[in-house]
Amino acid sequence: MAAPRLSFSNVTALAPMVRVGTLPMRLLALDYGADVVYCEELIDLKMVQCQRVVNDVLQTVDFVAPDDRVMFRTCEREKDRVVFQMGTADPDRALAVARLVEKDVAAVDVNMGCPKEYSTKGGMGAALLSDPEKIEAILKKLVTGVSIPVTCKIRILPSLQETVSLVQRIEKTGVAAVAVHGRFKEERPRHPVHCDYIQAVARAVSIPVIANGGSLDLVKTNADVAEFRAACGASSVMLARAAMWNASVFSSRGPLPVETVMEDYLRYAIRYDNNAFNTKYCLCQMLRDKVESVLGKQVQAAQTNAEISEAYGLQAFYQQTQDELQARRDASQGGGQPERPVMDGDVTTMAVRFERREYPPQITPKMFLLEWSRKEKLEQPQYDTVQRSQDRSFQSTVTVAGRKYRSSLWEKSKKFAEQASAIVCLRTLGVPEGRIGEGESGLVCKRKREGRADGPAGADRRKRPHVASVLEETQSNGGPGAV
Ligand SMILES: Cc1cc2nc3c(=O)[nH]c(=O)nc-3n(C[C@H](O)[C@H](O)[C@H](O)COP(=O)(O)O)c2cc1C
């Protein structure tokens, strides 16, 4: 059964906020009681180039740019609550973007309030407010072109009458609601919000009006939301800064300590592999005047979500989440398959993973491969590593004696991906890789029997033929080429 259309009547919404309104913040706002969550503004030109990718590991849908950046990540939990906000000045491009995301979001919104030059110089954001024909063209195209509700977010115009007339024209396009940020486009966030303008608009139209702009002086906690709504005579309320500082403003159970909110946020950031710089940015907004505290400095110095987790004492949660994601990654890649070489083009592949605990401290397969290559008078192994966008995991291909080896499993770090490719090479060639207990497989014992103190490669040099002949041998025996 199709989900009911998202209603904008009597709701409290998380406002669109660049850098803040990414998936972890939206889910957090929903947990605390927001009815509707807007994503950060995404520019149509960038979005039209994106590909929709289902991410089985994170269980998300990602919209990925040609440079592999995830521009928009969403998931089932927010599907019937999330509004996709775009920056646009072009009806056709707006429609193309709306159609791209239509199946994964509850509504689309057009930003008509951003006063920043990067928006207005392209005719987007607040520039649209002085071009009502363009507004109509964009909104009509969207309303007739997609099956989900369409909304827009404006700032107020210099007079009450102009503001009301504009919103009446907007209503006629068939939009489901209009959000009104009660400030003139020249006004800064510290200026008082003009509730009287929002009230006049709310009286003049019959679609839901979403009042916005009350964070600084009117809405500090959840108890203030109803008052702000009443002061504006609006159907609904949209909160930006109050939510950015403490998302529990959506909770009727009173504000939670910001420490709790930061932890809840971080758990989502870890779970959804949020970009670490974005995670840091949001946490710093929550820290506010505590950004120079010990914790604040730790957060600012952190480079990865793992390091941020340490600052909050969430290492165990981080590790557990990584293990769970890895298990899903393995399952989706057929990691349960027995290890056997398979040719993928000219690359010998195996489903193997580098497990640190399987090797003595200081010992790695890469070291063994390097050592062995030296002893065989081969060129140093060459590692070529790629990172994929959807979960930012790595895969490495090592070239040894002109042959390529790679693990078919993707690894969380570049280092581990290289180790995994070294393992594939060593196992294909039947060369020891330094694993604990390898002796039990006969390899170490064999070296010991030969009385070698100079490591496996020394023994191998005498016992094993040259790498090229090993390969010929393996292939003619039904080795990598044949399996
Ligand atoms: C960090 C930040 C980013 C913002 N980004 C957007 C945006 O992407 N789209 C938009 O329409 N408004 C954006 N805004 C404006 C807010 O949505 C909102 O209109 C404004 O902050 C007033 O609401 P408030 O008083 O609840 O903060 C942003 C505001 C902030 C603080």
The ligand as a MOL file (V3000), in Angstrom:
LIG
                    3D

  0  0  0     0  0            999 V3000
M  V30 BEGIN CTAB
M  V30 COUNTS 31 33 0 0 0
M  V30 BEGIN ATOM
M  V30 1 C 23.7970 26.3860 9.6250 0
M  V30 2 C 22.5980 26.8710 8.8520 0
M  V30 3 C 22.3990 26.4320 7.5640 0
M  V30 4 C 21.2720 26.8260 6.8450 0
M  V30 5 N 21.0410 26.2940 5.6020 0
M  V30 6 C 19.8560 26.5110 4.9830 0
M  V30 7 C 19.4890 25.7950 3.8140 0
M  V30 8 O 20.2190 24.9130 3.3420 0
M  V30 9 N 18.2910 26.0800 3.2320 0
M  V30 10 C 17.4330 27.0180 3.7460 0
M  V30 11 O 16.3530 27.2160 3.1910 0
M  V30 12 N 17.7490 27.6900 4.8670 0
M  V30 13 C 18.9170 27.4530 5.5050 0
M  V30 14 N 19.1870 28.0770 6.6950 0
M  V30 15 C 18.1940 28.9820 7.2730 0
M  V30 16 C 17.2820 28.2140 8.2350 0
M  V30 17 O 16.5760 27.1770 7.5850 0
M  V30 18 C 16.2710 29.1560 8.8910 0
M  V30 19 O 15.4870 29.7500 7.8990 0
M  V30 20 C 16.9220 30.2460 9.7380 0
M  V30 21 O 18.0120 29.7760 10.4870 0
M  V30 22 C 15.8950 30.8460 10.6890 0
M  V30 23 O 15.3300 29.8480 11.5160 0
M  V30 24 P 15.7460 29.6870 13.0600 0
M  V30 25 O 15.4310 30.9880 13.7280 0
M  V30 26 O 14.9170 28.5560 13.5650 0
M  V30 27 O 17.2160 29.4320 13.0980 0
M  V30 28 C 20.3300 27.7280 7.4210 0
M  V30 29 C 20.5470 28.1880 8.7190 0
M  V30 30 C 21.6570 27.7610 9.4340 0
M  V30 31 C 21.8510 28.2430 10.8420 0
M  V30 END ATOM
M  V30 BEGIN BOND
M  V30 1 1 1 2
M  V30 2 1 2 3
M  V30 3 2 2 30
M  V30 4 2 3 4
M  V30 5 1 4 5
M  V30 6 1 4 28
M  V30 7 2 5 6
M  V30 8 1 6 7
M  V30 9 1 6 13
M  V30 10 2 7 8
M  V30 11 1 7 9
M  V30 12 1 9 10
M  V30 13 2 10 11
M  V30 14 1 10 12
M  V30 15 2 12 13
M  V30 16 1 13 14
M  V30 17 1 14 15
M  V30 18 1 14 28
M  V30 19 1 15 16
M  V30 20 1 16 17
M  V30 21 1 16 18
M  V30 22 1 18 19
M  V30 23 1 18 20
M  V30 24 1 20 21
M  V30 25 1 20 22
M  V30 26 1 22 23
M  V30 27 1 23 24
M  V30 28 2 24 25
M  V30 29 1 24 26
M  V30 30 1 24 27
M  V30 31 2 28 29
M  V30 32 1 29 30
M  V30 33 1 30 31
M  V30 END BOND
M  V30 END CTAB
M  END
